Amino acid sequence: MIELRNHVHRISDVSLGVAPDPAYRTPAAMPIRPVQAPMRPWRESLSLIERHMSFKRRSLHAGDPVQTAGDAFGCLHLVHFGAIKTIVLAACGCQQIVGLHLKGDWVGFDGIATGYSACNGCAMDISEIWTVCYATLLKTAERAPELMHLLHTAMGSQLARQHKWRIAMATLPADARLADFLRSWVQALALRDLRTDNIRLRLTRAEIGNYLGMTLETVSRSFSRLAKFGLIAFDDKGHRRFAIPDIDALVAFVEIRTHS
């Protein structure tokens, strides 16, 4: 608690234009603190499907489709590794990113209610998905009820993430919105035992802006602001790779900007 208060105090000083504490080291000198992620539900998802279901493995490259809006629904897709983004076509004809899915996440829940896929899904990087027949999954769940619990948990988790995303869109200023997005992303990586000390988002800044409801210019300014405060540290000249020196400080920044 004391450490977190110190982070809050330091970030507040910077935001108010006060000279930063000399003890608050720059990103280059600051060791990367590991992100804690004790719960790993993705392991259960992959394990249960592998144990009880037949499925089709699909290897994907960046841009390869997972599903297409308007297609008849019949399957769900479980991300084995890599990353998938889901996109809907807005009334104006623009594409809107509505979901980002990592290892252990499901893609395809949007088609259950109507019988048709509501959004496009495509790989953000080299990925593998396990495609399972939805009808077979339901039938198998009759003798393996843990599968139904798995589906309900996955649906609830995605719904909760969407709620948090909408709240962030409606209530957070731009720099805090980006900071909260980076926090959730790095914690999702840690949850999946992936590296968090050298992060490369497989999204362009324009795509980040699309997802967060920000212009490209606002995204760039927000990245620069977070770097100035020492909350992120870029690892290359092209600013494509970065690290978060202290996740607690990033969380504290979001809290301060939320109430400022």
N, C-alpha and C positions, 0 to 999 in steps of 0.2 A: 504493500500500500504506500509506504514512504517513497519507494522508487517511482511509482506511478505519479505521485504528487509532484515529485521533482521534475518529471517529464512534462507534466501539465504546466508547471510554473515556467519552465524554460520556453516552451512553445508559446505561451501567453506573452512572454517578454518580447519574443521575436515579432509576433503579430501586432504588438502595440508600438513597435519601433524602438524598443529598448535594446541597448547593446547586449548581445548574448553572453551568457555565463562562460568565461574562459575554460571552465572545466568541461563544458559540453563540446566534445570533440567533433571534428569534421568527419564526414562519411569515410574519407580515405584512411583515417586513423582509427575508426571505430570498428571493433570486432562485430561480426554478424552474430546476433543472438538467435539460436535455433527456435523455430516455431513449434510449440507443443500441440500435438494432435492425438489425444489418447484413444479416441473412438474411430474405428475403421469399418463402417458398415458395408463398404464396397466389397470387402472380402467375403462377407456372407452372401451377397448377391451372386458373385461369380461362382462361389463354391456350390450353392444350392442349384443353380442352373446346370452346372457341369455334372452334378450328381444325379439330377432327376430328369433332365430334359435333353432331347436331341435338338441340335441347333446348327445353323450354317455360319461358318466363319467367313467374314468378308474383309479383305485387306484393302485399305483406301489410301489414296494420296490426297494432298491438299486440293480442295475443290470438287472431289468426287462426291456424287449424291448418295445420301442415305435413304431419303424418301422425297416424294414430290407432292406438293399441295394438289388436292383433287383426286389423287389415286385412291382406289378402294383400300380400306384398312383391312389388314389380316395378320400383321406381324408387329412385334415389338423388337427393339434393337437395344442390346446392352453393350455399352462401350467397354471393351477389354483393355485397350490402351489408346492413347492419343486424345484428341479433342474434337467435338462436333458442335457446330452452331446451327440453330434453327431460326428460320427467317419467314416472315409473312409479308405479303404484298399489300401495302396500304391502299386506301381508296384513291389516293392521289397518284398511284402508280409507283411510289417509292418502296424500296425494300426496307423492312424494319427488323433488326436482330432482336429476337425475343427470348432466346435461351442459349446458354453455354453449358456443354455437357462434357464431363471428364470421366476418367476410369470408374466404372461401377455405376454410372448414371444410365437411366433409361431414356430412349427416344421413341416417340410414337404414341404416347398417352393421348395426344390431341385428337386422334382418330377414333377413339373408343365410342364416344357419345353419338357421333353422326354416321360412323361407318366409312368416313373419308378423311384422309390426312388433311389437316388444316394448315400445315406449314411445310416449307421446304427444309430439308436437313442436309448439310454437307460437311465434309471433313475440313478441319482447320490445319491439319498437319498429317503426317503419316499415322494412320490409325488402324485399329481392328475392331470390328463389331461382331457380336454374336446375335444372329437373327433367329427369333423363336416364333412359332405359330401361336397366336393368341388363344385360339380355341383349344389347342392341345395343352397350352399352359393352364387354362381353367380346368380342363378335365384331369390333368395330372395333380392339380391342387386339391382335388377331392380325396386323394389318398396321401397327399403330402401337404397338409394345411399350412406348414411353414412357408410354402410358396405364396399362398394368398396373403399371409401376413407380410411377406417381403414386398409384394406389389403395393399393398396399402401403405406400408412405410415409405416406399419410394415415391408414391403419389403425394403423400402428405409432406415429404421433404421438399419436393419440387414446388408445391403450393406455398409452403412457408418461405422459400427463397423468392418466389414471385412477389409475395406480400412485402418482404423486406426491400426488394428492388423498387417496388412502386412507392413505398414510404420514402426511400432515399431520393427518388426522382422528385417527389412532391415537397420535401422538407429541407433537403441539404443544399447549401450553396455549392457552386461548381467544384472548388478545390476539395471540399470535404466529400463530395460525391465520388470524385476520382479516388481520393484516399480510401474511402470505404470499399470501393470496388477492388482496389489493389490489395487491401487487407483480406477481403473475402477470397480473392484469387490465391494469394500465397497460403492462406490457411487451408484451402482446398487442395493445394499441392502437397502440403505437409500431411494432410489426412491420408493421402495416397502414397506416402513414403517417397515423394519426388523431391528433387532439389529445390530449396528455397533461397539459396545463397547467390544464385545467378539465374535470374528470371528472364525469360523471353516470352512476352505475350504474342500469341499467334494472331493478333488483330492489329490492323493499321490504326493510326490515331483517328482516322475518319470513322472506322468501324467502332472504336471505343466511344466516340462521340455519338454515333448512331444509337448504340446500346444505352448510353447514359443520358440521352436527350441534350447533348451539348454540341456546339459547333466545333469544327476542327481547330479554329483559332483559340477557343476557350480551353480545349483539351491541352493544347500546347502550352498555353499560359499556366494552366493548373499544374502540369508536369514540372515546369520551371519553378513555380512557387514551392512545390513540395521538395524539389532538389535544393533550393535556396535554404530552406529550413532544416536540411539534413535528414529529412524523413525518407528520401530515397537517394540512392547513389548510382549514377549511370556508370556502366562498365566499359563502354566503348564510345568512339567518337560519333557514331551514328545514332546513339541514344536508343538502341533497340534492346539492349540488355541492361538490367539494373538489379540492385539488391535493396532490401529494406533492412537497414542497420538495426532497428529496434521496433518490433511490432507494437509494443506497448505505447511507444511515443506516437505512432501512427494512429492508434486507437484514441489516445488522449487528444490528438489534434481534431479528430472527427467530433469528439464530445464537445470540445471548446467551440468549434465552428457551429455546431448544432444549436448552442445556447447563446451565441454572440449576436 
